[in-house]
C-alpha cells in the first residue's frame, strides 16, 4: 500500500491541485491524479469517473470541454476522485454494477460482480437452450442476485431461489429483483448454502468464495479491501465452500439438471474431483473471455 495523507489520499495526489473549473480541465486533472495513483490508461478511467460523478456520457465530456462546472458538481467530483485514487472501485463508489446487461445495486454484504462470472450464465444457456422452458433455478451464495436474475431474464417462464448467509446480501438481492421486474419470480432467503433446502431444481449456479485465506491480503486493493471478506475467503486452500456445497447438489438437482460453479485460476481439477466424489459427472470446464478456466459444469451420473 502507498503512504496516505490523514484524509486517505495517496501522498502523491495533493488536493490543492484539484481545480475542476471546466469539463476539460477536470478530465485532465483527474487523469493526472489517477496516473499518479497507479492507474494504467488513466484518461479512460478519468472519463468514466467524470461520467459517473456528473451524469454525462463520454461523448458529452469530449464534445464540451469548455463547459464550466458548478460548485456542487466540483464537490461531487472531488469526492469521487478522492475515493477512486485510494483504489476504491467506481462500482462501489456509485453503489451499482452492470452485469448481463442489467444494473445491480451493491451493498457492503455483496461481492462486486465481474464480467467473468457471466461464464456461468452462458454455461446454463448452452445446456438448456429452450428459453421458453419453465425451469426452477437455484443460486447458492447469491450476493446481489446477479446470476439468478440474469437467468430469469433469459428464461421468462422460470422461477428461482437465491440463498445467502448474509442477511444484507439477501435483502439487496430482493431489492434488485423488485426494481428489475423479477420480484414475482424470485425468492431470496438467508441460509447456510443448501442445507435447509428441499425439492428439485433444473439448474443450480454458485459463485462461492474461492480465494485461499492466506492470499486475501495480497489481492489488489480493489478486491481485498472493498469486497466483503466472507465473499472471498475459501479457507486454507480455497476449496472449503465447494466441499460444503457438494454434498447437497445430488439430492437437489433434477435428473436432467445442470450445475455451474465458478472457480479460481488453477482450481478446475480439484473442484471437479470434489463434485465427482459426491455423485456428479463433469460435463465441461468453460473458460472466460481471457481463456482462464472459470466454470465447472456438472450433472448427475
Protein Blocks (a to p, Z undefined) as FASTA:
>chain_A
ZZddfkopafklcfklmnolammlmmmmmmmmmmmnopahkllmmmmmmmmmnopafklm
mmmmmbccdfklmmmmmmmmmmmmnopafklmnopaceehiacdddfkbccddfklmmmm
mmmmmmmmclkbccddddehklnommmmmmmmmmmmbccddddfblklmmmmmmmmmmno
pmmmcccdddehjllggcjdfbdcddddfbdfklmmmpcfklmmmpcfklmmgojnopmm
mmmmmmmmmmmpcfklccdddddehilmmmmmmmmmnopacfbdcddfkopafbdcdddZ
Z
